[in-house]
């Protein structure tokens, strides 16, 4: 009870600090779900829907998010531009009739963007060339847009086209006579061209890697939305994770990425588990695999994923890598991922870890200063998860933008 009370008080304090938009959340970042007004609007929408708090902050942040020219450029994504604003407006509306006209206009804009991006992605695949993870991933690509469509306009044929594209993405790519995963990237994990990543890489994380498409395909299947080849694609992605799984006394883990040299050696250079965060590491990957097991009725896979996540939570070496409270890289993302996985789990093992994770999140949130304001790496995301600690599962489903639900 003390942890819940402290979580509620800290969440309220952070939300109060973020009541009024400041100049740094306006301008170019206004339409950002990651670090701008669109993402901060989620915090106030969740609090308003969950406990009938004032609606004025929600309205203020949504107004800030749409204060400039709405971006429908080819680099629009779930976290930037029209899709980010659409997600925020839908979350704010909830099951009410608020913002009906705005939602209709935004839905049309997002569908148009999705069709254009799918066309470009299919053209790239037709040429047999490797792509960039910004084509498909959760943060910048079609998987993220698909997450929004699945949550808010699942009947739109744009979602079906994205799922069909992701199925196609699992077809192996042949480069210089070598068979590589279809989502192989031509660049390094920082989107550069460093020597270590000559020949590109395949990313395994939830934010930028194959775990995102796996989660979206699985969640769509679970919702009864299927396209031709969807189950085969899920199985192909799971087989990829089976191939690169590393078992150790501290539990299973996966590399953050594999290079061309790793592929040729059939062994990753990464010596052990990385930071147990949502974006990379065991938590996001394990949640995607758990969702795949649920979607396909594979209880063995589901149980293995839950055991991998539980083992991660008892590994002090992995947990020591968490040095911040944030949603993307820190304790908040870990807590929210585990909470969603625990709600679907076949045992109570994961649920038993939640109080300890909440305490670690609170400690880190209270001891940190000088953080950003936004959703992914700032106080808005931390406050949202602390609100979940205090009240339970989100009232609005804001964490659908993480593809863990």
C-alpha positions as a Markdown table, in Angstrom:
| # | Residue | x | y | z |
|---|---|---|---|---|
| 1 | Unk | 0.0 | 0.0 | 0.0 |
| 2 | Unk | 2.9 | 2.4 | 0.8 |
| 3 | Unk | 4.4 | 1.8 | -2.6 |
| 4 | Unk | 1.1 | 2.5 | -4.3 |
| 5 | Unk | 0.6 | 5.7 | -2.3 |
| 6 | Unk | 4.1 | 6.9 | -3.0 |
| 7 | Unk | 3.6 | 6.0 | -6.7 |
| 8 | Unk | 0.4 | 7.9 | -6.9 |
| 9 | Unk | 1.9 | 11.0 | -5.1 |
| 10 | Unk | 5.0 | 11.0 | -7.4 |
| 11 | Unk | 2.9 | 10.5 | -10.5 |
| 12 | Unk | 0.7 | 13.4 | -9.4 |
| 13 | Unk | 3.7 | 15.6 | -8.7 |
| 14 | Unk | 5.2 | 14.9 | -12.1 |
| 15 | Unk | 1.9 | 15.5 | -13.9 |
| 16 | Unk | 1.4 | 18.8 | -12.1 |
| 17 | Unk | 4.8 | 20.0 | -13.3 |
| 18 | Unk | 3.7 | 19.1 | -16.8 |
| 19 | Unk | 0.3 | 20.8 | -16.6 |
| 20 | Unk | 1.2 | 23.7 | -19.0 |
| 21 | Unk | 3.1 | 23.2 | -22.3 |
| 22 | Unk | 6.4 | 25.1 | -22.4 |
| 23 | Unk | 8.2 | 26.4 | -25.5 |
| 24 | Unk | 10.4 | 23.3 | -25.7 |
| 25 | Unk | 7.4 | 21.1 | -26.3 |
| 26 | Unk | 6.3 | 23.3 | -29.2 |
| 27 | Unk | 7.8 | 23.8 | -32.6 |
| 28 | Unk | 9.3 | 20.9 | -34.4 |
| 29 | Unk | 8.8 | 18.4 | -31.5 |
| 30 | Unk | 5.2 | 19.3 | -30.9 |
| 31 | Unk | 4.0 | 16.3 | -33.0 |
| 32 | Unk | 6.4 | 13.9 | -31.4 |
| 33 | Unk | 5.1 | 11.1 | -29.3 |
| 34 | Unk | 8.6 | 10.4 | -28.0 |
| 35 | Unk | 9.5 | 13.8 | -26.6 |
| 36 | Unk | 6.9 | 16.3 | -27.5 |
| 37 | Unk | 3.4 | 17.5 | -26.8 |
| 38 | Unk | 1.7 | 14.5 | -28.3 |
| 39 | Unk | 3.3 | 12.1 | -25.9 |
| 40 | Unk | 2.7 | 14.3 | -22.8 |
| 41 | Unk | -0.9 | 14.5 | -23.7 |
| 42 | Unk | -1.1 | 10.7 | -23.1 |
| 43 | Unk | -0.3 | 11.3 | -19.4 |
| 44 | Unk | -3.1 | 13.8 | -18.8 |
| 45 | Unk | -5.6 | 11.7 | -20.8 |
| 46 | Unk | -4.8 | 8.7 | -18.8 |
| 47 | Unk | -5.2 | 10.5 | -15.5 |
| 48 | Unk | -8.4 | 12.2 | -16.7 |
| 49 | Unk | -10.1 | 9.0 | -17.8 |
| 50 | Unk | -8.9 | 7.0 | -14.8 |
| 51 | Unk | -9.9 | 9.4 | -12.0 |
| 52 | Unk | -12.1 | 12.1 | -13.6 |
| 53 | Unk | -9.3 | 14.7 | -13.2 |
| 54 | Unk | -9.5 | 18.0 | -15.0 |
| 55 | Unk | -9.7 | 17.9 | -18.8 |
| 56 | Unk | -8.0 | 21.3 | -19.3 |
| 57 | Unk | -4.4 | 19.8 | -19.4 |
| 58 | Unk | -5.4 | 17.2 | -22.0 |
| 59 | Unk | -6.9 | 20.0 | -24.1 |
| 60 | Unk | -3.8 | 22.2 | -23.7 |
| 61 | Unk | -1.3 | 19.5 | -24.7 |
| 62 | Unk | -3.4 | 18.3 | -27.7 |
| 63 | Unk | -3.7 | 21.9 | -28.8 |
| 64 | Unk | 0.1 | 22.3 | -28.6 |
| 65 | Unk | 0.5 | 19.1 | -30.6 |
| 66 | Unk | -1.5 | 20.4 | -33.5 |
| 67 | Unk | -0.3 | 24.0 | -33.2 |
| 68 | Unk | 1.8 | 23.8 | -36.4 |
| 69 | Unk | 1.4 | 22.4 | -39.9 |
| 70 | Unk | 0.6 | 18.7 | -39.5 |
| 71 | Unk | 3.3 | 16.5 | -41.0 |
| 72 | Unk | 2.2 | 13.8 | -43.5 |
| 73 | Unk | 5.7 | 13.4 | -44.9 |
| 74 | Unk | 7.3 | 10.0 | -45.8 |
| 75 | Unk | 9.2 | 10.1 | -42.4 |
| 76 | Unk | 5.9 | 10.3 | -40.5 |
| 77 | Unk | 5.5 | 7.5 | -38.0 |
| 78 | Unk | 3.8 | 6.5 | -34.8 |
| 79 | Unk | 6.2 | 8.7 | -32.9 |
| 80 | Unk | 6.3 | 11.7 | -35.3 |
| 81 | Unk | 3.8 | 13.7 | -37.4 |
| 82 | Unk | 0.2 | 12.8 | -38.2 |
| 83 | Unk | 0.2 | 9.3 | -36.8 |
| 84 | Unk | 1.6 | 10.4 | -33.5 |
| 85 | Unk | -1.1 | 13.1 | -33.2 |
| 86 | Unk | -3.7 | 10.6 | -34.3 |
| 87 | Unk | -2.7 | 8.2 | -31.6 |
| 88 | Unk | -2.8 | 10.9 | -28.9 |
| 89 | Unk | -6.2 | 12.2 | -30.0 |
| 90 | Unk | -7.7 | 8.7 | -30.0 |
| 91 | Unk | -6.2 | 7.9 | -26.6 |
| 92 | Unk | -7.7 | 11.2 | -25.3 |
| 93 | Unk | -11.1 | 10.5 | -26.8 |
| 94 | Unk | -11.3 | 7.0 | -25.4 |
| 95 | Unk | -14.8 | 5.6 | -25.8 |
| 96 | Unk | -16.4 | 9.1 | -25.9 |
| 97 | Unk | -17.4 | 11.2 | -28.9 |
| 98 | Unk | -14.7 | 13.8 | -28.3 |
| 99 | Unk | -12.7 | 15.0 | -31.3 |
| 100 | Unk | -14.8 | 13.1 | -33.8 |
| 101 | Unk | -14.1 | 15.4 | -36.7 |
| 102 | Unk | -10.4 | 15.6 | -35.9 |
| 103 | Unk | -10.1 | 11.8 | -35.5 |
| 104 | Unk | -11.8 | 11.3 | -38.9 |
| 105 | Unk | -9.4 | 13.7 | -40.6 |
| 106 | Unk | -6.4 | 12.2 | -38.9 |
| 107 | Unk | -7.4 | 8.6 | -39.7 |
| 108 | Unk | -7.6 | 9.5 | -43.4 |
| 109 | Unk | -4.1 | 11.1 | -43.2 |
| 110 | Unk | -2.6 | 8.1 | -41.4 |
| 111 | Unk | -4.1 | 5.6 | -44.0 |
| 112 | Unk | -2.7 | 7.7 | -46.8 |
| 113 | Unk | 0.7 | 7.7 | -45.2 |
| 114 | Unk | 0.5 | 3.9 | -44.6 |
| 115 | Unk | -0.4 | 3.1 | -48.2 |
| 116 | Unk | 2.5 | 5.3 | -49.5 |
| 117 | Unk | 5.0 | 3.7 | -47.2 |
| 118 | Unk | 3.9 | 0.2 | -48.0 |
| 119 | Unk | 4.2 | 0.9 | -51.7 |
| 120 | Unk | 7.7 | 2.2 | -51.2 |
| 121 | Unk | 8.6 | -0.8 | -49.0 |
| 122 | Unk | 7.3 | -3.3 | -51.5 |
| 123 | Unk | 9.2 | -1.6 | -54.3 |
| 124 | Unk | 12.4 | -2.0 | -52.3 |
| 125 | Unk | 11.7 | -5.7 | -51.7 |
| 126 | Unk | 11.0 | -6.2 | -55.4 |
| 127 | Unk | 14.5 | -4.9 | -56.2 |
| 128 | Unk | 16.0 | -7.4 | -53.8 |
| 129 | Unk | 17.9 | -4.8 | -51.8 |
| 130 | Unk | 18.3 | -4.6 | -48.0 |
| 131 | Unk | 16.3 | -1.8 | -46.3 |
| 132 | Unk | 16.6 | 0.3 | -43.2 |
| 133 | Unk | 14.9 | -0.4 | -39.9 |
| 134 | Unk | 13.0 | 2.9 | -40.3 |
| 135 | Unk | 11.0 | 1.1 | -43.0 |
| 136 | Unk | 9.5 | -1.4 | -40.6 |
| 137 | Unk | 10.2 | -0.7 | -37.0 |
| 138 | Unk | 8.0 | 0.5 | -34.1 |
| 139 | Unk | 9.5 | 3.9 | -33.6 |
| 140 | Unk | 9.9 | 5.1 | -37.2 |
| 141 | Unk | 8.3 | 2.5 | -39.5 |
| 142 | Unk | 5.3 | 0.6 | -40.6 |
| 143 | Unk | 5.0 | -1.6 | -37.5 |
| 144 | Unk | 4.4 | 1.4 | -35.3 |
| 145 | Unk | 1.7 | 2.8 | -37.7 |
| 146 | Unk | 0.2 | -0.7 | -37.7 |
| 147 | Unk | 0.1 | -0.6 | -33.9 |
| 148 | Unk | -2.0 | 2.5 | -34.0 |
| 149 | Unk | -4.3 | 1.2 | -36.7 |
| 150 | Unk | -4.8 | -2.1 | -34.8 |
| 151 | Unk | -5.7 | -0.2 | -31.7 |
| 152 | Unk | -8.0 | 2.4 | -33.2 |
| 153 | Unk | -9.1 | 1.6 | -36.8 |
| 154 | Unk | -8.6 | -2.1 | -37.2 |
| 155 | Unk | -11.1 | -2.3 | -40.1 |
| 156 | Unk | -9.0 | -0.1 | -42.3 |
| 157 | Unk | -7.4 | -1.9 | -45.3 |
| 158 | Unk | -4.2 | 0.0 | -44.5 |
| 159 | Unk | -3.7 | -2.4 | -41.6 |
| 160 | Unk | -4.1 | -5.4 | -43.8 |
| 161 | Unk | -1.6 | -4.0 | -46.3 |
| 162 | Unk | 0.9 | -3.5 | -43.4 |
| 163 | Unk | 0.4 | -7.0 | -42.1 |
| 164 | Unk | 0.9 | -8.4 | -45.7 |
| 165 | Unk | 4.1 | -6.4 | -46.0 |
| 166 | Unk | 5.4 | -7.8 | -42.7 |
| 167 | Unk | 4.6 | -11.3 | -43.8 |
| 168 | Unk | 6.6 | -10.6 | -47.0 |
| 169 | Unk | 9.4 | -9.1 | -44.8 |
| 170 | Unk | 10.1 | -12.5 | -43.3 |
| 171 | Unk | 11.1 | -14.0 | -46.7 |
| 172 | Unk | 14.9 | -14.4 | -46.6 |
| 173 | Unk | 17.0 | -11.9 | -48.6 |
| 174 | Unk | 19.8 | -13.1 | -50.8 |
| 175 | Unk | 22.8 | -10.9 | -50.8 |
| 176 | Unk | 26.0 | -12.0 | -52.6 |
| 177 | Unk | 24.9 | -15.6 | -52.5 |
| 178 | Unk | 24.2 | -15.5 | -48.7 |
| 179 | Unk | 20.8 | -15.9 | -47.3 |
| 180 | Unk | 19.9 | -13.3 | -44.7 |
| 181 | Unk | 16.8 | -12.4 | -42.7 |
| 182 | Unk | 14.3 | -10.3 | -44.8 |
| 183 | Unk | 14.5 | -7.4 | -42.4 |
| 184 | Unk | 18.3 | -7.2 | -42.7 |
| 185 | Unk | 19.5 | -3.6 | -42.6 |
| 186 | Unk | 22.0 | -2.0 | -44.8 |
| 187 | Unk | 23.4 | 0.2 | -41.9 |
| 188 | Unk | 24.6 | -0.1 | -38.4 |
| 189 | Unk | 22.4 | 0.3 | -35.3 |
| 190 | Unk | 23.0 | 4.0 | -35.3 |
| 191 | Unk | 22.0 | 4.2 | -39.0 |
| 192 | Unk | 25.6 | 4.9 | -39.9 |
| 193 | Unk | 28.2 | 2.8 | -41.8 |
| 194 | Unk | 30.9 | 1.9 | -39.3 |
| 195 | Unk | 33.5 | -0.8 | -40.1 |
| 196 | Unk | 32.2 | -3.1 | -37.5 |
| 197 | Unk | 28.9 | -3.4 | -39.3 |
| 198 | Unk | 30.2 | -3.7 | -42.8 |
| 199 | Unk | 27.5 | -5.5 | -44.6 |
| 200 | Unk | 24.8 | -4.2 | -42.3 |
| 201 | Unk | 23.0 | -5.9 | -39.4 |
| 202 | Unk | 19.8 | -7.6 | -38.2 |
| 203 | Unk | 18.2 | -6.0 | -35.2 |
| 204 | Unk | 16.5 | -8.1 | -32.5 |
| 205 | Unk | 15.1 | -5.4 | -30.2 |
| 206 | Unk | 11.5 | -4.3 | -29.7 |
| 207 | Unk | 12.1 | -0.7 | -30.7 |
| 208 | Unk | 14.0 | -1.2 | -33.9 |
| 209 | Unk | 14.1 | -5.0 | -34.5 |
| 210 | Unk | 12.2 | -8.0 | -35.5 |
| 211 | Unk | 10.4 | -8.2 | -32.1 |
| 212 | Unk | 8.2 | -5.3 | -33.2 |
| 213 | Unk | 6.8 | -7.0 | -36.3 |
| 214 | Unk | 6.4 | -10.3 | -34.3 |
| 215 | Unk | 4.4 | -8.5 | -31.6 |
| 216 | Unk | 2.2 | -6.8 | -34.2 |
| 217 | Unk | 1.5 | -9.9 | -36.2 |
| 218 | Unk | 0.7 | -11.8 | -32.9 |
| 219 | Unk | -1.5 | -9.1 | -31.5 |
| 220 | Unk | -3.4 | -8.9 | -34.8 |
| 221 | Unk | -3.9 | -12.6 | -34.8 |
| 222 | Unk | -5.1 | -12.5 | -31.2 |
| 223 | Unk | -7.6 | -9.9 | -32.3 |
| 224 | Unk | -8.9 | -12.1 | -35.1 |
| 225 | Unk | -7.3 | -10.1 | -37.9 |
| 226 | Unk | -5.3 | -12.2 | -40.3 |
| 227 | Unk | -3.8 | -12.0 | -43.8 |
| 228 | Unk | -2.4 | -14.9 | -45.9 |
| 229 | Unk | 0.8 | -16.3 | -44.5 |
| 230 | Unk | 0.5 | -14.6 | -41.1 |
| 231 | Unk | 1.0 | -17.7 | -39.0 |
| 232 | Unk | 3.9 | -18.8 | -41.1 |
| 233 | Unk | 5.5 | -15.4 | -40.6 |
| 234 | Unk | 5.1 | -15.6 | -36.9 |
| 235 | Unk | 6.7 | -19.0 | -36.8 |
| 236 | Unk | 9.5 | -17.8 | -39.0 |
| 237 | Unk | 10.3 | -14.9 | -36.7 |
| 238 | Unk | 10.1 | -17.2 | -33.7 |
| 239 | Unk | 12.5 | -19.6 | -35.4 |
| 240 | Unk | 14.9 | -16.7 | -35.8 |
| 241 | Unk | 14.8 | -16.0 | -32.1 |
| 242 | Unk | 15.3 | -19.7 | -31.3 |
| 243 | Unk | 18.4 | -19.7 | -33.5 |
| 244 | Unk | 20.0 | -16.7 | -31.7 |
| 245 | Unk | 18.9 | -17.6 | -28.2 |
| 246 | Unk | 21.7 | -18.0 | -25.7 |
| 247 | Unk | 21.2 | -20.1 | -22.6 |
| 248 | Unk | 23.3 | -19.5 | -19.5 |
| 249 | Unk | 23.0 | -20.2 | -15.8 |
| 250 | Unk | 21.3 | -16.8 | -15.4 |
| 251 | Unk | 18.7 | -17.7 | -18.0 |
| 252 | Unk | 18.1 | -17.2 | -21.7 |
| 253 | Unk | 19.0 | -14.0 | -23.5 |
| 254 | Unk | 19.3 | -12.7 | -27.1 |
| 255 | Unk | 21.9 | -10.3 | -28.7 |
| 256 | Unk | 20.8 | -6.8 | -29.5 |
| 257 | Unk | 21.7 | -7.4 | -33.1 |
| 258 | Unk | 23.8 | -9.6 | -35.3 |
| 259 | Unk | 26.4 | -8.5 | -37.8 |
| 260 | Unk | 27.4 | -10.2 | -41.1 |
| 261 | Unk | 30.3 | -11.7 | -39.3 |
| 262 | Unk | 28.0 | -13.1 | -36.6 |
| 263 | Unk | 25.7 | -14.5 | -39.3 |
| 264 | Unk | 28.6 | -16.3 | -41.0 |
| 265 | Unk | 30.0 | -17.6 | -37.7 |
| 266 | Unk | 26.5 | -18.6 | -36.5 |
| 267 | Unk | 27.4 | -17.0 | -33.2 |
| 268 | Unk | 26.9 | -13.5 | -31.9 |
| 269 | Unk | 29.8 | -11.4 | -30.7 |
| 270 | Unk | 27.8 | -10.0 | -27.8 |
| 271 | Unk | 29.2 | -11.9 | -24.8 |
| 272 | Unk | 26.0 | -11.9 | -22.6 |
| 273 | Unk | 22.7 | -10.2 | -21.8 |
| 274 | Unk | 22.4 | -6.5 | -22.4 |
| 275 | Unk | 20.4 | -4.0 | -20.4 |
| 276 | Unk | 16.9 | -5.5 | -19.6 |
| 277 | Unk | 15.0 | -2.7 | -21.1 |
| 278 | Unk | 11.8 | -2.5 | -23.3 |
| 279 | Unk | 13.7 | -1.2 | -26.4 |
| 280 | Unk | 16.5 | -3.9 | -26.3 |
| 281 | Unk | 17.2 | -6.9 | -24.2 |
| 282 | Unk | 15.2 | -9.8 | -22.8 |
| 283 | Unk | 12.0 | -8.0 | -21.6 |
| 284 | Unk | 10.7 | -6.7 | -25.0 |
| 285 | Unk | 11.8 | -9.8 | -26.8 |
| 286 | Unk | 10.3 | -12.2 | -24.3 |
| 287 | Unk | 7.0 | -10.3 | -24.4 |
| 288 | Unk | 6.9 | -10.6 | -28.2 |
| 289 | Unk | 7.6 | -14.3 | -28.0 |
| 290 | Unk | 4.9 | -14.7 | -25.3 |
| 291 | Unk | 2.4 | -12.9 | -27.5 |
| 292 | Unk | 3.4 | -15.2 | -30.4 |
| 293 | Unk | 2.8 | -18.3 | -28.2 |
| 294 | Unk | -0.6 | -17.0 | -27.2 |
| 295 | Unk | -1.6 | -16.1 | -30.8 |
| 296 | Unk | -0.6 | -19.5 | -32.2 |
| 297 | Unk | -1.8 | -21.6 | -29.2 |
| 298 | Unk | 1.8 | -22.7 | -28.6 |
| 299 | Unk | 1.8 | -23.0 | -24.8 |
| 300 | Unk | 5.4 | -24.4 | -24.8 |
| 301 | Unk | 6.6 | -21.2 | -26.4 |
| 302 | Unk | 4.5 | -19.0 | -24.1 |
| 303 | Unk | 5.8 | -20.7 | -21.0 |
| 304 | Unk | 9.4 | -20.5 | -22.3 |
| 305 | Unk | 9.1 | -16.8 | -22.9 |
| 306 | Unk | 7.6 | -16.2 | -19.4 |
| 307 | Unk | 10.4 | -18.2 | -17.8 |
| 308 | Unk | 13.0 | -16.2 | -19.8 |
| 309 | Unk | 11.5 | -12.9 | -18.5 |
| 310 | Unk | 11.3 | -14.2 | -14.9 |
| 311 | Unk | 14.9 | -15.3 | -15.0 |
| 312 | Unk | 15.9 | -11.9 | -16.3 |
| 313 | Unk | 14.2 | -10.3 | -13.3 |
| 314 | Unk | 16.3 | -12.3 | -10.8 |
| 315 | Unk | 19.6 | -11.7 | -12.6 |
| 316 | Unk | 21.4 | -8.9 | -10.6 |
| 317 | Unk | 24.0 | -8.5 | -13.3 |
| 318 | Unk | 21.4 | -7.6 | -15.9 |
| 319 | Unk | 19.4 | -5.4 | -13.5 |
| 320 | Unk | 22.5 | -3.5 | -12.6 |
| 321 | Unk | 22.6 | -2.1 | -16.2 |
| 322 | Unk | 19.4 | -0.2 | -15.5 |
| 323 | Unk | 20.6 | 3.3 | -14.4 |
| 324 | Unk | 17.5 | 5.4 | -15.2 |
| 325 | Unk | 13.8 | 5.5 | -14.6 |
| 326 | Unk | 12.6 | 6.1 | -18.2 |
| 327 | Unk | 10.2 | 4.2 | -20.3 |
| 328 | Unk | 12.5 | 3.3 | -23.2 |
| 329 | Unk | 15.7 | 2.4 | -21.4 |
| 330 | Unk | 14.8 | 2.1 | -17.8 |
| 331 | Unk | 12.8 | 0.9 | -14.9 |
| 332 | Unk | 9.4 | 2.3 | -16.1 |
| 333 | Unk | 9.6 | 0.3 | -19.4 |
| 334 | Unk | 10.6 | -2.8 | -17.6 |
| 335 | Unk | 7.8 | -2.5 | -15.1 |
| 336 | Unk | 5.1 | -1.9 | -17.8 |
| 337 | Unk | 6.4 | -4.7 | -19.9 |
| 338 | Unk | 6.4 | -7.2 | -17.0 |
| 339 | Unk | 2.9 | -6.0 | -15.9 |
| 340 | Unk | 1.4 | -6.7 | -19.3 |
| 341 | Unk | 3.2 | -10.0 | -19.6 |
| 342 | Unk | 2.1 | -11.0 | -16.0 |
| 343 | Unk | -1.6 | -10.3 | -17.0 |
| 344 | Unk | -1.3 | -13.0 | -19.7 |
| 345 | Unk | 1.0 | -15.4 | -17.9 |
| 346 | Unk | 0.1 | -19.0 | -17.0 |
| 347 | Unk | 1.5 | -18.7 | -13.5 |
| 348 | Unk | 1.9 | -15.9 | -10.8 |
| 349 | Unk | 5.7 | -15.8 | -11.1 |
| 350 | Unk | 5.9 | -12.6 | -13.0 |
| 351 | Unk | 3.3 | -10.9 | -10.8 |
| 352 | Unk | 5.3 | -11.5 | -7.7 |
| 353 | Unk | 8.1 | -9.4 | -9.1 |
| 354 | Unk | 6.0 | -6.3 | -9.7 |
| 355 | Unk | 6.2 | -4.9 | -6.1 |
| 356 | Unk | 10.0 | -5.0 | -6.2 |
| 357 | Unk | 10.1 | -3.5 | -9.7 |
| 358 | Unk | 7.8 | -0.7 | -8.5 |
| 359 | Unk | 10.1 | 0.0 | -5.6 |
| 360 | Unk | 13.1 | 0.2 | -7.9 |
| 361 | Unk | 11.2 | 2.5 | -10.2 |
| 362 | Unk | 10.2 | 4.8 | -7.4 |
| 363 | Unk | 13.7 | 5.0 | -6.0 |
| 364 | Unk | 15.1 | 5.9 | -9.4 |
| 365 | Unk | 12.4 | 8.3 | -10.2 |
| 366 | Unk | 12.8 | 10.2 | -6.9 |
| 367 | Unk | 16.6 | 10.3 | -7.0 |
| 368 | Unk | 16.9 | 11.5 | -10.6 |
| 369 | Unk | 16.8 | 15.2 | -11.7 |
| 370 | Unk | 17.3 | 17.1 | -14.8 |
| 371 | Unk | 15.3 | 14.6 | -16.9 |
| 372 | Unk | 13.5 | 15.5 | -20.1 |
| 373 | Unk | 9.7 | 16.0 | -20.1 |
| 374 | Unk | 8.7 | 13.5 | -22.8 |
| 375 | Unk | 7.2 | 10.1 | -23.0 |
| 376 | Unk | 10.0 | 7.7 | -24.0 |
| 377 | Unk | 12.9 | 9.1 | -21.9 |
| 378 | Unk | 11.3 | 11.7 | -19.6 |
| 379 | Unk | 8.9 | 12.4 | -16.8 |
| 380 | Unk | 5.7 | 11.8 | -18.8 |
| 381 | Unk | 6.5 | 8.2 | -19.4 |
| 382 | Unk | 7.6 | 7.7 | -15.8 |
| 383 | Unk | 4.5 | 9.3 | -14.4 |
| 384 | Unk | 2.3 | 7.1 | -16.6 |
| 385 | Unk | 3.9 | 3.9 | -15.3 |
| 386 | Unk | 3.8 | 5.1 | -11.7 |
| 387 | Unk | 0.1 | 5.8 | -12.3 |
| 388 | Unk | -0.3 | 2.2 | -13.4 |
| 389 | Unk | 1.6 | 1.1 | -10.2 |
| 390 | Unk | -1.0 | 2.9 | -8.2 |
| 391 | Unk | -4.2 | 2.1 | -10.1 |
| 392 | Unk | -3.6 | -1.0 | -12.2 |
| 393 | Unk | -3.8 | -1.5 | -15.9 |
| 394 | Unk | -4.1 | 1.7 | -17.9 |
| 395 | Unk | -7.6 | 3.0 | -18.5 |
| 396 | Unk | -6.8 | 4.3 | -22.0 |
| 397 | Unk | -4.4 | 1.6 | -23.4 |
| 398 | Unk | -1.7 | 4.3 | -23.9 |
| 399 | Unk | 1.0 | 1.6 | -23.8 |
| 400 | Unk | -0.2 | 0.2 | -27.1 |
| 401 | Unk | 2.4 | 2.5 | -28.6 |
| 402 | Unk | 5.0 | 0.1 | -27.0 |
| 403 | Unk | 3.4 | -3.0 | -28.7 |
| 404 | Unk | 3.3 | -4.8 | -25.4 |
| 405 | Unk | -0.5 | -4.9 | -25.3 |
